[in-house]
Amino acid sequence: MADKGTYCLFHNSGIEIYFLKVLIFQTYFINNGELNALFFMNSVNL
């Protein structure tokens, strides 16, 4: 997926945790199509 450089950048800045949360929420809201897209866009804006 991502190379070591990108992973280290994410790890050092804590972005990895952010994307992990996004993936978890995406998995949860995938059951509700419209909420899935809406929530994802709101997460990105945060």
N, C-alpha and C positions, 0 to 999 in steps of 0.2 A: 504493500500500500504506500505509505509515506517512507521516505528515506530517513536515515539516522539524524541528519541535520534538521529536518523538519520536525521529527519527533522530539529532539532535544529542545528546539525552540518552543514547541507546544508545552513540553514538560516544565521548562523553566518559567514560562509565563502563566502556567495554570490553565491554558486554553484546552488542554487535553481533558480536564475535568468538565469544562463547559460543554465540549462536544460530546463527551460521554453522557452527560445529562440530556443533551438534545436527542441523542440516539435512543435513550431510555424513554423519553417523552414521545418520540416519534413512534416507537414500538407500541406504546400504550394507546396513542390516539389513532393509530392506523386502523383500528376497529371502527372509528368514526371519521370517514373520509373528509368531510368538510372541516371538522375540528382539527384534523391532522394538519392540513395546509395552513389554516389560520393560526394555529398555535406555533407552528414552525416559523412562520414569518414574524410573529411577535417575539419569538425567542431570538431571532437574528438581530432584531432591532435593539434588544437589550444589550 
